[in-house]
């Protein structure tokens, strides 16, 4: 069996700073990359992911799916042998808290005020 290909990847954050580069097996999944990003997130950033589910990875303009491998996400053209692939990191905080807050605010409103405003 041939040796598994190793791929160097660095992760570009929202402020232009990077995490990495790190070397990954082509069989590593996108989910594994996200776990590494959460664990190695730089201290002092204003936006911090709390879980893997809050991260989206983008490579060549495409959002990468968690179950895909690094080898499947690699773009075959335009790569320089021995080069580093840059993946962009987008942090999307969980919507569950936002929906709960909006719902909680709705419950506290006085419905008679709403009727007067819209009447």
Order of alpha helices (4+ residues) and beta strands (2+ residues): beta-beta-alpha-beta-beta-alpha-beta-alpha-alpha
